[in-house]
Amino acid sequence: IIEVICPDGVRPIKFYGRPEQFQNRRGAVKFGTLAGEQSRELVLEAAVDPAVFDAGTPIAEVSLKYADSVTKSQESRTRKVVVGFTEDKGIAEKSRDADIVTVAEIYRNNEESEKALALADQGSYRECRTQLKSQIANLEKLKKEAPKSRQLAVQEEIDALSAAESQLDDANGLGSTGRKQFQSQIYTRRNSKQAVK
């Protein structure tokens, strides 16, 4: 279980790709079994009241609780998430972590994919195609700005959207095979079954 607690002045909005909600600035996510060398990601969107914080102030406390299968004991780890604030746009832009921005955008893209799938399911095939093309264009731009270590992950997202778009028929939608593939990719990302590479 991962528990995220935000202090006064920080309003958690959502976890990207996760259905869990926050109550009183507290949210918990339960992941399935993790084996050695596996990883999971959790991306939080939050609004911060700038009047409350200075540079280097914690915006969340993250606790991980798990059962160690080797020692058969319950373990826990806690860390604070700290960000800096500045009114200087140049400093802010230089301080952006391109790796984190890329991962967040991939999860945001997955939410857009859910919208595209819903459009296809409603029979709004042209709107679905427009949605997919827009997502592809956004990811192409992201790929140019992404660190080399994340460019393959962005390309895989582009390829999946392109495959869905190519299978989309303006008269019949995605078809059962195309829909199943697209839905599987969305489900896998939403449930953090596949970390962004």
Buried (B, 14 or more C-beta within 10 A) or exposed (E): EBBBBBBEBBEBEBBBBBEEEBEEBEBBBEBEEEEEEEEBBBBBEBEBEEEEBEEEBBBBBBBBBBEEEEEEEEEEEEEEBEBEBEEEEEEEEEEEEEEEBBBBBBBBBBBBBBEBBEBBEEEBBEBBBBBBBEBBEBBEEBBEBBEEEBBEBBBBBBEBBBBBBEBBEEEEBBEEEBBEBBBEBBEEBBBBEBEBE
